[in-house]
Amino acid sequence: MTEPSLVDLVGVGLNATDTLIPLATYPERGSKVEYTHSSLLPGGQTATAVVACQTWGLTTRYVGKVGDDEAANLHRREFARTGVDARIITVANAASPQSLILVDAGGERTVLCRRDERLLLQPADLDRAWIVNARVLHLDGFETAAATVAAGWARSAGIPVIADLDELYSGVDDLVSNVDYLIVSRDFPVRLTGQRNLEQALRIIKRRYGCTVAAATLGQDGVLAWDGSHFHLRPAYRVSVADTTGAGDIFHAGFIYGLLQGWPLTRQLDFACAAAALNCTAKGARGGIGSVQAVEALMAATPRYATVPAAN
């Protein structure tokens, strides 16, 4: 088999087909609610981050698993359209991952997921060459065993590892021990460490696992990152929100883009916040990715939410 070409980014993790249903208000329990339309769109944490980076001019590879249905074909078409080197494992007679996403009038989304256990990526599904022929590895950690193997290969090859985690998956300690840039949801550091103060939890994570940066995304409050010397609190940009689906995925893509440009951490975080904000102005996980120039224009012209400075 031919050795895969060197790419800027390889992503190992989730894809999903999103059925987006806009609603005027979130349904009350026991209610019956009419909706006017729905949209079938490609999504998934890692797949979306990879597509965003490809859109911004990076070369990318995606590694994941799908069924043998039309949803899988949708992903293949989208990877081909954007130019992603897709290394997809197909499982016969299985349905690809599906998400039903309810989006209220304020743009806040609620996600209902369905995944066939046969579609869990396993270590045996991976080819080491897919991972080490890249400048950066991105993981979401859902398929923890496979993610840990990939992270170990990357670490041994001197490749930085970025992780987007939101659950305490079994084996997550081994995975985090191989992560350089841990950027997680707001409550993950508290649950991982048992320390209720977020700043202290991030300090513990960096000390315990040796991450270069430990950070948590905070919605409209932006992101709080600890680099071992300083906390960096970067507030979100104020935009008209149509849909928050994919905001975290695009944030990670923005961070990765900045990392590969060699930018200072603060600029990486600002670009990531702006990319996420821009995506929220359109429907779907990838609806508002835009261009690098569009993200930078938003950074230059858009006010940010006020926030309380973090203590060092």
DRENDO-1510 file (C-alpha; in Angstrom, 1 decimal, always signed):
<recs>
REC; n; res; u; v; w
REC; 1; MET; +0.0; +0.0; +0.0 .
REC; 2; THR; +1.3; +3.5; -0.9 .
REC; 3; GLU; +2.4; +5.6; +2.1 .
REC; 4; PRO; -0.1; +8.4; +2.7 .
REC; 5; SER; +1.1; +11.9; +1.9 .
REC; 6; LEU; +2.0; +14.3; +4.7 .
REC; 7; VAL; -0.9; +16.5; +5.7 .
REC; 8; ASP; -1.2; +19.4; +8.1 .
REC; 9; LEU; -4.0; +17.8; +10.2 .
REC; 10; VAL; -5.3; +14.3; +10.8 .
REC; 11; GLY; -8.5; +13.9; +12.7 .
REC; 12; VAL; -9.6; +10.7; +14.3 .
REC; 13; GLY; -13.1; +10.6; +15.7 .
REC; 14; LEU; -16.8; +11.2; +15.2 .
REC; 15; ASN; -18.9; +12.0; +12.2 .
REC; 16; ALA; -22.7; +12.3; +12.2 .
REC; 17; THR; -25.6; +13.2; +10.0 .
REC; 18; ASP; -27.5; +16.0; +11.6 .
REC; 19; THR; -31.3; +16.5; +11.1 .
REC; 20; LEU; -31.7; +20.1; +12.0 .
REC; 21; ILE; -35.2; +21.1; +13.2 .
REC; 22; PRO; -35.7; +24.9; +13.9 .
REC; 23; LEU; -38.4; +25.6; +16.6 .
REC; 24; ALA; -39.8; +28.9; +17.9 .
REC; 25; THR; -39.6; +27.6; +21.5 .
REC; 26; TYR; -38.2; +24.5; +23.1 .
REC; 27; PRO; -41.1; +22.0; +23.7 .
REC; 28; GLU; -42.5; +21.6; +27.2 .
REC; 29; ARG; -42.8; +18.1; +28.5 .
REC; 30; GLY; -45.9; +16.3; +27.2 .
REC; 31; SER; -46.5; +19.0; +24.6 .
REC; 32; LYS; -47.2; +18.6; +20.9 .
REC; 33; VAL; -45.2; +21.0; +18.7 .
REC; 34; GLU; -45.4; +21.6; +15.0 .
REC; 35; TYR; -42.3; +22.4; +12.9 .
REC; 36; THR; -42.2; +23.8; +9.4 .
REC; 37; HIS; -39.1; +22.2; +8.0 .
REC; 38; SER; -35.9; +20.2; +8.7 .
REC; 39; SER; -32.5; +20.0; +7.1 .
REC; 40; LEU; -30.2; +17.0; +6.6 .
REC; 41; LEU; -26.6; +18.1; +7.0 .
REC; 42; PRO; -23.2; +16.6; +7.7 .
REC; 43; GLY; -21.7; +17.1; +11.2 .
REC; 44; GLY; -19.8; +15.3; +13.9 .
REC; 45; GLN; -17.1; +16.8; +16.2 .
REC; 46; THR; -13.9; +15.7; +14.5 .
REC; 47; ALA; -15.2; +15.5; +11.0 .
REC; 48; THR; -16.5; +19.1; +11.2 .
REC; 49; ALA; -13.2; +20.4; +12.6 .
REC; 50; VAL; -11.3; +18.7; +9.8 .
REC; 51; VAL; -13.6; +20.2; +7.1 .
REC; 52; ALA; -13.2; +23.7; +8.6 .
REC; 53; CYS; -9.4; +23.4; +8.5 .
REC; 54; GLN; -9.5; +22.1; +4.9 .
REC; 55; THR; -11.7; +25.1; +4.0 .
REC; 56; TRP; -9.1; +27.5; +5.4 .
REC; 57; GLY; -6.4; +26.1; +3.2 .
REC; 58; LEU; -4.8; +23.4; +5.4 .
REC; 59; THR; -4.3; +19.8; +4.0 .
REC; 60; THR; -6.2; +17.3; +6.1 .
REC; 61; ARG; -7.0; +13.6; +6.6 .
REC; 62; TYR; -10.1; +12.2; +8.4 .
REC; 63; VAL; -10.2; +8.7; +10.0 .
REC; 64; GLY; -13.6; +7.4; +11.1 .
REC; 65; LYS; -16.3; +4.8; +10.7 .
REC; 66; VAL; -19.7; +4.8; +8.9 .
REC; 67; GLY; -22.4; +2.4; +8.0 .
REC; 68; ASP; -23.4; +1.4; +4.4 .
REC; 69; ASP; -26.3; +3.8; +4.0 .
REC; 70; GLU; -27.0; +7.0; +2.3 .
REC; 71; ALA; -25.8; +9.0; +5.3 .
REC; 72; ALA; -22.3; +7.5; +4.7 .
REC; 73; ASN; -22.5; +8.6; +1.0 .
REC; 74; LEU; -23.3; +12.1; +2.2 .
REC; 75; HIS; -20.1; +12.2; +4.2 .
REC; 76; ARG; -18.0; +10.8; +1.4 .
REC; 77; ARG; -19.4; +13.4; -1.0 .
REC; 78; GLU; -18.7; +16.2; +1.4 .
REC; 79; PHE; -15.1; +15.0; +2.1 .
REC; 80; ALA; -14.5; +14.7; -1.7 .
REC; 81; ARG; -16.0; +18.1; -2.4 .
REC; 82; THR; -13.8; +19.8; +0.2 .
REC; 83; GLY; -10.6; +17.8; -0.6 .
REC; 84; VAL; -10.2; +15.9; +2.6 .
REC; 85; ASP; -8.2; +12.7; +2.5 .
REC; 86; ALA; -10.9; +10.5; +4.0 .
REC; 87; ARG; -9.9; +7.1; +5.4 .
REC; 88; ILE; -13.3; +5.7; +6.2 .
REC; 89; ILE; -14.0; +2.2; +7.5 .
REC; 90; THR; -17.4; +0.9; +6.4 .
REC; 91; VAL; -19.5; -1.5; +8.5 .
REC; 92; ALA; -22.0; -3.6; +6.5 .
REC; 93; ASN; -25.7; -3.6; +7.5 .
REC; 94; ALA; -25.1; -0.7; +10.0 .
REC; 95; ALA; -26.7; +2.7; +10.2 .
REC; 96; SER; -24.2; +5.7; +10.2 .
REC; 97; PRO; -24.3; +7.9; +13.3 .
REC; 98; GLN; -27.4; +10.2; +13.4 .
REC; 99; SER; -28.2; +13.3; +15.4 .
REC; 100; LEU; -31.6; +15.1; +15.8 .
REC; 101; ILE; -30.9; +18.7; +16.6 .
REC; 102; LEU; -33.6; +21.0; +18.0 .
REC; 103; VAL; -32.7; +24.7; +17.6 .
REC; 104; ASP; -34.8; +27.3; +19.4 .
REC; 105; ALA; -35.4; +30.9; +18.4 .
REC; 106; GLY; -32.3; +32.0; +20.3 .
REC; 107; GLY; -30.1; +29.6; +18.4 .
REC; 108; GLU; -29.5; +27.3; +21.3 .
REC; 109; ARG; -29.4; +23.6; +20.2 .
REC; 110; THR; -30.4; +20.4; +21.9 .
REC; 111; VAL; -28.9; +17.2; +20.5 .
REC; 112; LEU; -30.3; +13.7; +20.4 .
REC; 113; CYS; -27.7; +11.1; +19.3 .
REC; 114; ARG; -28.0; +7.6; +17.9 .
REC; 115; ARG; -24.9; +5.5; +17.3 .
REC; 116; ASP; -24.6; +1.8; +16.5 .
REC; 117; GLU; -21.9; +0.2; +18.7 .
REC; 118; ARG; -20.5; -1.6; +15.7 .
REC; 119; LEU; -19.4; +1.7; +14.4 .
REC; 120; LEU; -17.1; +2.4; +17.3 .
REC; 121; LEU; -13.6; +2.9; +15.9 .
REC; 122; GLN; -11.2; +0.3; +17.3 .
REC; 123; PRO; -7.4; +0.3; +17.6 .
REC; 124; ALA; -7.2; -2.5; +15.0 .
REC; 125; ASP; -9.0; -0.2; +12.5 .
REC; 126; LEU; -6.1; +2.3; +12.5 .
REC; 127; ASP; -3.1; +2.5; +10.3 .
REC; 128; ARG; -0.1; +4.1; +12.0 .
REC; 129; ALA; +0.9; +5.8; +8.7 .
REC; 130; TRP; -2.4; +7.7; +8.6 .
REC; 131; ILE; -1.5; +9.3; +12.0 .
REC; 132; VAL; +2.2; +10.0; +11.8 .
REC; 133; ASN; +2.1; +11.5; +8.4 .
REC; 134; ALA; +0.6; +14.7; +9.7 .
REC; 135; ARG; +1.8; +17.8; +11.5 .
REC; 136; VAL; -1.0; +17.8; +14.1 .
REC; 137; LEU; -3.5; +15.1; +15.4 .
REC; 138; HIS; -7.0; +16.1; +16.6 .
REC; 139; LEU; -9.2; +13.8; +18.6 .
REC; 140; ASP; -12.7; +13.9; +20.3 .
REC; 141; GLY; -12.1; +10.9; +22.6 .
REC; 142; PHE; -15.5; +9.2; +22.2 .
REC; 143; GLU; -13.8; +6.1; +20.8 .
REC; 144; THR; -11.3; +6.2; +23.6 .
REC; 145; ALA; -9.2; +3.1; +23.0 .
REC; 146; ALA; -8.6; +4.0; +19.4 .
REC; 147; ALA; -8.0; +7.7; +20.3 .
REC; 148; THR; -5.4; +6.6; +22.9 .
REC; 149; VAL; -3.5; +4.5; +20.4 .
REC; 150; ALA; -3.5; +7.2; +17.8 .
REC; 151; ALA; -2.3; +9.8; +20.4 .
REC; 152; GLY; +0.5; +7.5; +21.5 .
REC; 153; TRP; +1.7; +7.1; +18.0 .
REC; 154; ALA; +1.6; +10.8; +17.5 .
REC; 155; ARG; +3.5; +11.5; +20.7 .
REC; 156; SER; +6.2; +9.0; +19.8 .
REC; 157; ALA; +6.6; +10.8; +16.4 .
REC; 158; GLY; +6.7; +14.3; +18.0 .
REC; 159; ILE; +3.3; +15.3; +16.6 .
REC; 160; PRO; +1.2; +17.6; +18.8 .
REC; 161; VAL; -2.1; +16.2; +20.0 .
REC; 162; ILE; -5.3; +18.3; +20.4 .
REC; 163; ALA; -8.3; +16.9; +22.2 .
REC; 164; ASP; -11.9; +18.0; +22.4 .
REC; 165; LEU; -13.5; +16.1; +25.3 .
REC; 166; ASP; -16.9; +16.5; +27.0 .
REC; 167; GLU; -17.4; +13.2; +28.9 .
REC; 168; LEU; -15.4; +11.0; +31.4 .
REC; 169; TYR; -15.0; +8.1; +29.0 .
REC; 170; SER; -13.6; +4.9; +30.4 .
REC; 171; GLY; -9.8; +5.1; +29.9 .
REC; 172; VAL; -9.8; +8.9; +29.6 .
REC; 173; ASP; -6.8; +9.2; +32.0 .
REC; 174; ASP; -4.5; +7.3; +29.6 .
REC; 175; LEU; -5.8; +9.4; +26.7 .
REC; 176; VAL; -5.3; +12.8; +28.4 .
REC; 177; SER; -1.7; +11.7; +29.4 .
REC; 178; ASN; -1.0; +11.8; +25.6 .
REC; 179; VAL; -2.6; +15.1; +24.9 .
REC; 180; ASP; -0.7; +18.4; +24.4 .
REC; 181; TYR; -3.6; +20.8; +24.0 .
REC; 182; LEU; -6.6; +19.8; +26.0 .
REC; 183; ILE; -9.6; +22.1; +25.2 .
REC; 184; VAL; -12.7; +20.7; +26.8 .
REC; 185; SER; -16.3; +21.7; +27.7 .
REC; 186; ARG; -16.9; +23.9; +30.8 .
REC; 187; ASP; -17.7; +21.3; +33.3 .
REC; 188; PHE; -15.2; +18.6; +32.2 .
REC; 189; PRO; -12.2; +19.8; +34.3 .
REC; 190; VAL; -14.3; +19.9; +37.5 .
REC; 191; ARG; -15.6; +16.4; +36.9 .
REC; 192; LEU; -12.2; +15.0; +35.9 .
REC; 193; THR; -10.3; +16.4; +38.9 .
REC; 194; GLY; -13.1; +16.7; +41.6 .
REC; 195; GLN; -11.9; +20.4; +42.1 .
REC; 196; ARG; -15.0; +22.7; +41.9 .
REC; 197; ASN; -13.0; +25.8; +41.1 .
REC; 198; LEU; -12.3; +25.8; +37.3 .
REC; 199; GLU; -9.0; +27.6; +37.5 .
REC; 200; GLN; -7.7; +25.2; +40.1 .
REC; 201; ALA; -9.0; +22.2; +38.1 .
REC; 202; LEU; -7.1; +23.4; +35.0 .
REC; 203; ARG; -3.9; +23.8; +37.1 .
REC; 204; ILE; -4.3; +20.2; +38.3 .
REC; 205; ILE; -4.9; +18.9; +34.8 .
REC; 206; LYS; -1.7; +20.5; +33.5 .
REC; 207; ARG; +0.3; +19.3; +36.5 .
REC; 208; ARG; -1.1; +15.8; +36.5 .
REC; 209; TYR; -1.1; +15.0; +32.8 .
REC; 210; GLY; +1.6; +17.3; +31.5 .
REC; 211; CYS; -0.5; +19.1; +28.9 .
REC; 212; THR; +1.1; +22.2; +27.3 .
REC; 213; VAL; -2.2; +24.0; +27.6 .
REC; 214; ALA; -5.3; +23.0; +29.5 .
REC; 215; ALA; -8.4; +25.0; +28.6 .
REC; 216; ALA; -12.2; +25.1; +28.9 .
REC; 217; THR; -14.7; +26.7; +26.5 .
REC; 218; LEU; -17.3; +28.8; +28.3 .
REC; 219; GLY; -20.1; +29.7; +25.8 .
REC; 220; GLN; -20.5; +33.5; +25.5 .
REC; 221; ASP; -17.8; +33.9; +28.1 .
REC; 222; GLY; -15.3; +32.6; +25.6 .
REC; 223; VAL; -12.5; +30.4; +26.8 .
REC; 224; LEU; -10.2; +30.1; +29.8 .
REC; 225; ALA; -6.7; +28.6; +29.1 .
REC; 226; TRP; -3.9; +27.8; +31.5 .
REC; 227; ASP; -0.4; +27.6; +30.0 .
REC; 228; GLY; +1.5; +26.9; +33.3 .
REC; 229; SER; +2.4; +30.6; +33.8 .
REC; 230; HIS; -0.7; +32.6; +33.0 .
REC; 231; PHE; -4.4; +32.2; +32.6 .
REC; 232; HIS; -5.8; +33.5; +29.3 .
REC; 233; LEU; -9.5; +34.5; +29.4 .
REC; 234; ARG; -10.7; +35.5; +26.0 .
REC; 235; PRO; -14.4; +36.5; +25.8 .
REC; 236; ALA; -16.6; +35.5; +22.9 .
REC; 237; TYR; -17.6; +37.9; +20.1 .
REC; 238; ARG; -21.1; +39.3; +20.0 .
REC; 239; VAL; -23.0; +38.1; +17.0 .
REC; 240; SER; -26.6; +37.4; +16.0 .
REC; 241; VAL; -26.9; +33.7; +16.8 .
REC; 242; ALA; -28.8; +31.5; +14.4 .
REC; 243; ASP; -27.6; +28.1; +15.6 .
REC; 244; THR; -24.9; +27.1; +18.1 .
REC; 245; THR; -24.5; +23.6; +16.5 .
REC; 246; GLY; -20.8; +23.0; +15.8 .
REC; 247; ALA; -19.5; +26.0; +17.7 .
REC; 248; GLY; -17.1; +23.9; +19.8 .
REC; 249; ASP; -16.0; +21.9; +16.8 .
REC; 250; ILE; -15.2; +25.1; +14.8 .
REC; 251; PHE; -13.5; +26.6; +17.9 .
REC; 252; HIS; -11.1; +23.6; +17.9 .
REC; 253; ALA; -10.5; +24.0; +14.2 .
REC; 254; GLY; -9.7; +27.7; +14.7 .
REC; 255; PHE; -7.2; +26.8; +17.5 .
REC; 256; ILE; -5.5; +24.2; +15.3 .
REC; 257; TYR; -5.3; +26.7; +12.4 .
REC; 258; GLY; -3.6; +29.2; +14.7 .
REC; 259; LEU; -1.3; +26.6; +16.1 .
REC; 260; LEU; -0.1; +25.6; +12.7 .
REC; 261; GLN; +0.5; +29.3; +11.8 .
REC; 262; GLY; +2.8; +29.6; +14.8 .
REC; 263; TRP; +0.7; +32.3; +16.4 .
REC; 264; PRO; +1.0; +33.3; +20.1 .
REC; 265; LEU; -1.6; +31.5; +22.3 .
REC; 266; THR; -3.8; +34.6; +22.8 .
REC; 267; ARG; -4.1; +35.1; +19.0 .
REC; 268; GLN; -4.9; +31.4; +18.6 .
REC; 269; LEU; -7.7; +31.7; +21.2 .
REC; 270; ASP; -9.1; +34.9; +19.6 .
REC; 271; PHE; -9.2; +33.4; +16.1 .
REC; 272; ALA; -10.9; +30.3; +17.5 .
REC; 273; CYS; -13.5; +32.4; +19.3 .
REC; 274; ALA; -14.2; +34.4; +16.2 .
REC; 275; ALA; -14.4; +31.3; +14.0 .
REC; 276; ALA; -16.9; +29.8; +16.4 .
REC; 277; ALA; -18.9; +33.0; +16.5 .
REC; 278; LEU; -19.1; +33.3; +12.7 .
REC; 279; ASN; -20.3; +29.7; +12.4 .
REC; 280; CYS; -23.1; +30.5; +14.9 .
REC; 281; THR; -24.5; +33.1; +12.5 .
REC; 282; ALA; -25.7; +30.3; +10.1 .
REC; 283; LYS; -27.6; +27.1; +10.4 .
REC; 284; GLY; -25.8; +23.7; +10.8 .
REC; 285; ALA; -22.5; +22.5; +12.2 .
REC; 286; ARG; -20.6; +23.8; +9.2 .
REC; 287; GLY; -23.0; +26.5; +7.9 .
REC; 288; GLY; -20.9; +29.5; +8.8 .
REC; 289; ILE; -17.4; +28.3; +8.5 .
REC; 290; GLY; -16.5; +31.1; +6.1 .
REC; 291; SER; -12.9; +32.1; +5.0 .
REC; 292; VAL; -9.9; +33.0; +7.1 .
REC; 293; GLN; -10.4; +36.6; +5.8 .
REC; 294; ALA; -14.1; +36.5; +7.1 .
REC; 295; VAL; -12.9; +35.3; +10.5 .
REC; 296; GLU; -10.3; +38.1; +10.7 .
REC; 297; ALA; -12.8; +40.7; +9.6 .
REC; 298; LEU; -15.1; +39.6; +12.4 .
REC; 299; MET; -12.2; +39.9; +14.9 .
REC; 300; ALA; -11.5; +43.4; +13.7 .
REC; 301; ALA; -15.1; +44.8; +13.7 .
REC; 302; THR; -17.1; +42.8; +16.3 .
REC; 303; PRO; -17.4; +43.7; +20.0 .
REC; 304; ARG; -16.9; +41.1; +22.6 .
REC; 305; TYR; -18.9; +40.1; +25.7 .
REC; 306; ALA; -17.6; +41.7; +28.9 .
REC; 307; THR; -16.1; +39.3; +31.3 .
REC; 308; VAL; -14.3; +39.3; +34.7 .
REC; 309; PRO; -10.6; +38.8; +34.3 .
REC; 310; ALA; -9.2; +35.5; +35.6 .
REC; 311; ALA; -6.9; +35.4; +38.5 .
REC; 312; ASN; -3.3; +34.3; +37.8 .
</recs>
